Amino acid sequence: MEGAWNKDGKGESIWDRFSHTPGKVLNGDTGDVACDHYHRWRDDIQLMKDLGIKAYRFSIAWPRILPSGSGKVNEAGLEFYSQLVDGLLEVGIEPYATLYHWDLPQALQDKGGWADRMVVDAFVEYADITTRALGDRVKNWITLNEPWVSAFVGYRDGHHAPGHKDLNEAIAASHHLLLSHGRSVPVICKNVKDANVGITLNLTPQMPASQSLADRKAANYIDGYINRFFLDPLTGRGYPEDMVKAFDNPMSFVQNGDMEEIAVPVDFLGINYYTHNLVRANEKDNQPQTVFREGAMTEMEWEVYPRGLYNLLGRVHFDYGFPAIYITENGAAFPDGRPVNGELHDPDRVSYIKEHLKVVNKAINIGIPVKGYFVWSLLDNFEW
C-alpha cells in the first residue's frame, strides 16, 4: 500500500530485501511504490469518504517507526500515521490499526528474526511506542495479521520473506509471534483508554474429500497445522498434542509462563476468510493433498464457498468463545474488466461479497457476535 520504502528515515524490511532479490517475486515486482499511499493518503481518504466507508483497517510499518527494530524512533514515521489517523477521524472513519503485517525490520532478521526470542522484546517496545503515540485517537488495535503465514510461509515454505525453508524455525517463529501478541496486549491496554484489542488469524475450514478414515485424518492434520496450532494456545489450551507429535519438535523454546501470557484475554478475534479446502490422504508421500470441487473459482484458484464462512464463525464462537469476532479480510481476485461509459461492471466481486455478507447476517441472527466486516481490499496493492 504505502510504497516509499526508503523515504523519510524508514528502515529496510524483510519484504524490501526479499522483493529486491532477483528471482523471488514474479516479474521482479516490488513494493517500492505500490499504491503510493504514503504520498496519496489524502486522496485515498477522499475515496473512502465518497464510498461511505465507516471504518478503515490499515497496518503500520514497524521499520517506518523503528528503522533498526528497536532503539531510536523515526519521528517522521509516527507523524505520517498521526496525520493519517487525524484525516480518517475528520471524515468520520473509525481507524483499526494492525501493528504487524509481516514487514519485520531487516535489522532484526539479521539477528535471527522471529525464530529468535529476542524479537519478542523488540515487538513489545514497538507496540508501546506506537500505541502511546496514537492511542489517544486509535482505540481498535490488532497485534498480528496472520501469524501462520509469517511463520510457515516465510520460514518453512520460503515463498514469503525472509525466504527460509526450515520447519523448526517456523515452529519457533510461531511461538515467538504468539508470545509477542500475548505480551503486547497488556501494554496496549495500559496506553489506550477503552482499548479494543485482538489478533487476526487466517482460518480455513478443512473438509475431508470423502468420509474415509484416511481422508478424515488428513483433514484433521491440516486443520491442526493451519487453524488449531494458533487457536488453541490463544484460548489457554496449549499447543495441540497431535501437532507437537507430528512436528517431532521438542518445543524447547517454550519457557515457564509463556503459555499463560499467550492466552491473555482479548476483546475480539479477527478472521481472514477466503475459501475452504477439501483434503485427501496421500499414501505416496504421506502428505495430504488439497483437491477442489468443480465450481466457481477465483484467479487464485480458490473455490468461492460462502457456507465455509458460516461454519467457521459457528466453530470459532461455540468451540472457542471469543467475546467478539470481526471479519478482518474477505474478498476475491478476479480479472478486471474494461470500464463501459466510465463504469466498471464487476459482477463476480459483487456476487462474492453479497453471498458472504448473507452468511455473516445469518450468523449474527443466531447470536454469533460478529461486530464488523472488512472487504479486502480498498485498493489494488502489491500483496505479500
C-alpha positions in Angstrom: 0.0 0.0 0.0 2.4 2.7 1.3 5.3 2.4 -1.0 8.0 4.9 0.0 10.1 2.0 1.1 13.2 4.1 1.9 11.7 7.6 2.4 11.9 9.9 5.4 14.0 7.6 7.6 12.2 4.3 7.1 14.4 1.3 7.6 14.6 -1.8 5.4 12.1 -4.5 6.0 12.4 -8.2 5.2 10.0 -7.7 2.3 12.2 -4.9 0.9 15.1 -7.3 1.0 13.1 -10.2 -0.3 11.5 -8.4 -3.2 14.8 -6.8 -4.2 16.4 -10.2 -4.5 16.3 -11.4 -8.1 14.0 -14.4 -8.7 12.0 -14.1 -5.5 8.9 -12.2 -6.9 7.2 -12.7 -10.3 8.4 -10.2 -12.9 10.8 -8.6 -10.3 7.9 -6.6 -8.8 8.4 -4.8 -5.5 6.5 -2.7 -3.0 8.8 0.3 -3.6 5.9 2.4 -4.9 2.8 0.1 -4.7 -0.3 2.3 -4.3 1.9 5.2 -3.2 -0.4 5.6 -0.2 2.4 7.3 1.7 2.0 10.3 -0.6 -1.6 9.9 -1.7 -3.3 9.2 1.6 -5.4 12.3 1.4 -6.8 11.2 -1.9 -7.3 7.7 -0.6 -9.3 9.1 2.4 -11.5 11.1 0.0 -12.2 7.8 -1.9 -13.2 6.2 1.4 -15.5 9.2 2.2 -17.1 9.1 -1.2 -17.7 5.3 -0.8 -19.4 5.9 2.6 -16.9 3.8 4.5 -17.3 4.0 8.3 -14.2 2.0 9.3 -10.8 1.5 7.8 -8.3 -1.2 8.7 -4.7 -0.4 7.9 -1.3 -1.7 9.0 1.6 0.2 10.5 5.1 -0.5 9.1 7.4 -1.4 12.0 10.6 -0.2 10.2 8.9 3.1 9.5 8.7 3.7 13.3 11.8 1.9 14.4 14.2 1.6 11.4 16.5 -0.8 13.4 13.7 -2.6 15.0 14.3 -1.1 18.4 16.0 1.9 19.9 15.9 5.2 18.0 12.4 6.3 16.9 11.8 7.8 13.5 9.5 10.7 14.3 8.7 11.2 10.6 7.1 7.8 10.6 5.0 8.4 13.6 3.9 11.7 12.1 2.7 10.0 8.9 0.4 7.7 10.8 -0.7 10.5 13.1 -1.8 12.6 10.1 -3.5 9.5 8.5 -5.5 8.9 11.7 -6.5 12.5 12.0 -7.6 12.6 8.4 -9.7 9.5 8.9 -11.4 10.9 12.0 -12.1 14.2 10.4 -14.4 12.5 7.9 -16.0 10.1 10.4 -14.0 7.0 9.6 -13.0 4.8 12.6 -9.4 3.6 12.4 -8.5 -0.1 13.0 -4.7 -0.4 13.2 -2.7 -3.6 12.7 0.7 -3.5 14.3 2.3 -6.3 12.3 1.6 -7.3 8.7 4.8 -9.2 8.0 7.3 -6.3 7.4 9.8 -7.2 10.1 12.7 -4.8 10.2 15.6 -6.4 8.3 17.9 -5.5 11.2 16.0 -7.9 13.4 16.0 -10.6 10.8 19.8 -10.3 10.7 19.8 -11.3 14.4 17.6 -14.3 13.8 14.2 -12.8 13.2 11.0 -14.5 14.5 12.9 -17.7 15.1 14.9 -15.9 17.9 13.3 -15.0 21.2 15.0 -11.5 21.2 12.4 -10.3 18.7 9.6 -10.5 21.4 11.1 -7.7 23.5 11.6 -5.6 20.3 7.9 -6.1 19.3 6.7 -5.1 22.7 8.9 -2.0 22.6 7.4 -1.1 19.2 3.8 -1.7 20.3 4.4 0.5 23.4 5.9 3.4 21.3 3.2 3.2 18.7 0.2 3.0 21.0 1.5 5.8 23.2 1.7 8.0 20.1 -1.6 7.1 18.5 -3.7 5.6 21.3 -5.4 8.9 22.2 -7.2 8.6 18.9 -7.0 5.0 17.8 -9.0 2.6 20.1 -9.0 -0.5 17.9 -5.8 -2.5 17.7 -4.8 -5.7 16.1 -1.5 -7.1 17.3 -0.6 -9.5 14.4 -2.1 -10.3 11.0 -2.0 -13.9 10.0 1.0 -15.2 12.1 0.6 -18.6 10.4 1.7 -17.0 7.2 4.6 -15.1 8.8 5.9 -18.3 10.3 5.2 -21.1 7.9 5.1 -19.4 4.5 8.1 -17.3 5.5 10.2 -19.7 7.4 9.1 -23.2 6.2 8.0 -22.9 2.6 10.3 -20.0 1.7 7.6 -18.4 -0.6 7.5 -15.2 1.6 10.1 -13.2 3.3 12.6 -14.0 4.7 12.5 -17.0 2.3 13.7 -19.7 4.7 12.9 -23.4 4.4 13.2 -24.8 7.9 10.3 -26.4 9.8 11.9 -26.0 13.2 12.5 -22.3 12.5 8.8 -21.9 11.5 7.6 -23.6 14.7 9.8 -21.3 16.9 8.7 -18.3 14.9 5.1 -19.3 15.6 5.7 -19.3 19.3 7.6 -16.0 19.3 4.8 -14.4 17.3 2.2 -15.6 19.7 4.3 -14.6 22.7 4.7 -11.1 21.2 1.0 -10.9 20.9 0.5 -12.0 24.5 3.0 -9.6 26.0 1.9 -6.6 23.9 -1.9 -6.8 24.8 -1.4 -5.5 28.4 0.9 -2.8 27.1 -1.7 -1.6 24.6 -4.4 -1.7 27.2 -2.2 0.4 29.6 -1.6 3.0 26.9 -5.0 3.2 25.3 -8.1 4.1 27.3 -11.1 1.9 26.4 -8.9 -0.1 24.1 -10.4 -2.8 21.8 -7.6 -5.3 21.2 -7.4 -8.5 19.3 -5.4 -10.6 16.8 -6.2 -11.7 13.3 -5.8 -15.3 12.0 -6.2 -16.7 8.5 -8.6 -19.5 9.2 -9.5 -22.0 6.6 -12.0 -24.8 7.1 -10.6 -28.2 6.2 -13.0 -30.8 5.0 -12.3 -34.4 4.1 -12.7 -35.2 0.4 -14.6 -38.3 1.4 -15.7 -40.0 4.6 -12.9 -42.5 4.5 -10.9 -42.7 7.7 -7.7 -41.7 5.9 -9.2 -38.5 4.4 -10.7 -37.6 7.8 -7.4 -38.0 9.5 -5.7 -35.9 6.7 -8.2 -33.1 7.1 -7.7 -33.1 10.9 -4.0 -32.8 10.4 -4.3 -29.8 8.1 -6.8 -28.2 10.4 -4.2 -28.6 13.2 -1.5 -27.2 11.1 -3.3 -24.1 9.9 -6.1 -23.5 12.5 -5.7 -25.2 15.8 -1.9 -24.5 16.2 -2.9 -20.9 16.8 -6.5 -21.0 18.1 -5.7 -23.5 20.9 -2.8 -21.6 22.6 -4.7 -18.3 22.3 -7.5 -19.8 24.3 -5.5 -21.5 27.0 -5.4 -25.0 25.6 -1.7 -25.0 24.8 -0.3 -26.4 21.5 -2.3 -29.3 20.1 -0.7 -32.6 21.2 -1.2 -34.2 17.8 0.6 -31.4 16.1 3.5 -31.3 18.5 3.9 -35.1 17.9 3.6 -34.7 14.1 6.2 -31.9 14.1 8.6 -34.0 16.2 9.9 -30.8 17.8 10.9 -30.7 21.4 9.5 -27.2 21.7 12.5 -26.2 23.9 11.9 -22.5 23.1 8.7 -22.6 25.3 9.6 -21.2 28.7 7.8 -21.2 32.0 4.9 -18.8 31.9 4.9 -18.4 28.1 1.6 -20.2 27.5 -0.2 -18.1 30.2 1.0 -14.9 28.5 -0.1 -16.1 25.1 -3.6 -16.9 26.5 -4.1 -13.3 27.7 -7.8 -12.3 27.3 -8.6 -10.3 24.2 -11.6 -8.3 23.1 -12.0 -9.9 19.8 -10.7 -12.3 17.2 -10.2 -11.1 13.6 -10.8 -13.7 10.9 -9.5 -13.5 7.4 -11.6 -15.9 5.3 -11.3 -16.6 1.6 -12.2 -20.3 0.9 -12.2 -23.8 2.3 -10.1 -26.8 1.5 -11.1 -30.4 0.6 -8.3 -32.7 1.8 -7.4 -36.1 0.5 -4.9 -38.5 2.1 -1.9 -39.2 0.0 -0.3 -42.6 0.6 2.6 -41.9 -1.8 4.5 -39.5 0.5 2.1 -39.2 3.5 1.5 -35.5 2.8 -2.2 -34.7 2.5 -3.4 -33.1 -0.8 -5.8 -30.3 -1.3 -8.4 -31.0 -4.0 -11.1 -28.8 -5.5 -14.7 -29.3 -6.5 -15.9 -28.1 -9.9 -17.4 -24.7 -9.0 -16.8 -21.0 -9.1 -13.1 -20.3 -8.6 -11.2 -17.1 -8.1 -8.0 -16.2 -10.0 -6.1 -17.6 -7.0 -7.8 -21.0 -7.8 -9.7 -20.7 -4.5 -13.2 -22.1 -4.5 -16.0 -19.5 -3.8 -17.6 -21.1 -0.8 -19.6 -18.7 1.5 -21.0 -21.5 3.5 -17.5 -22.2 4.8 -17.5 -18.8 6.5 -20.8 -19.5 8.2 -19.5 -22.8 9.5 -16.2 -21.2 10.6 -18.0 -18.5 12.5 -20.0 -21.1 14.4 -16.9 -23.1 15.2 -14.9 -20.2 16.5 -17.8 -18.9 18.6 -19.1 -22.2 20.1 -15.8 -24.0 20.4 -13.5 -21.2 21.4 -15.8 -18.5 22.9 -14.1 -15.2 21.8 -16.2 -12.3 23.1 -16.4 -10.7 19.6 -15.5 -11.5 16.1 -14.5 -9.3 13.2 -14.2 -10.4 9.6 -10.9 -8.6 9.0 -10.5 -9.7 5.4 -12.8 -11.2 2.8 -12.6 -10.8 -0.9 -11.8 -12.4 -4.2 -9.3 -11.9 -7.0 -10.9 -11.8 -10.5 -9.8 -10.4 -13.8 -10.5 -6.7 -14.1 -13.0 -5.8 -16.9 -12.8 -2.7 -19.0 -15.0 0.3 -18.0 -18.0 1.0 -20.1 -19.1 4.6 -20.2 -17.0 5.3 -17.2 -18.4 2.5 -15.2 -16.8 -0.8 -14.2 -19.2 -3.7 -14.2 -17.8 -6.2 -11.7 -20.5 -8.9 -11.2 -18.1 -11.6 -9.8 -16.8 -9.5 -7.0 -20.3 -8.1 -6.2 -21.7 -11.6 -6.0 -18.8 -12.8 -3.9 -19.3 -10.0 -1.3 -23.1 -10.3 -1.3 -23.1 -14.0 -0.7 -20.6 -13.8 2.1 -22.5 -10.9 3.7 -25.6 -13.1 3.7 -24.0 -15.8 5.7 -22.5 -13.2 8.1 -26.0 -11.8 8.7 -27.3 -15.4 9.2 -24.6 -15.9 11.8 -25.5 -12.7 13.6 -29.1 -13.8 13.7 -28.3 -16.9 15.6 -26.3 -15.0 18.2 -22.7 -15.1 16.9 -21.1 -11.8 18.0 -19.8 -10.6 14.6 -19.1 -6.9 15.1 -17.6 -5.9 11.8 -16.8 -6.9 8.2 -13.8 -5.5 6.2 -13.5 -6.2 2.5 -10.0 -7.0 1.1 -9.1 -4.6 -0.2 -9.8 -0.9 -0.7 -7.1 -0.6 -3.4 -5.2 -2.9 -5.7 -1.9 -3.4 -4.0 1.4 -5.2 -4.1 0.4 -8.2 -2.0 2.6 -10.1 0.3 
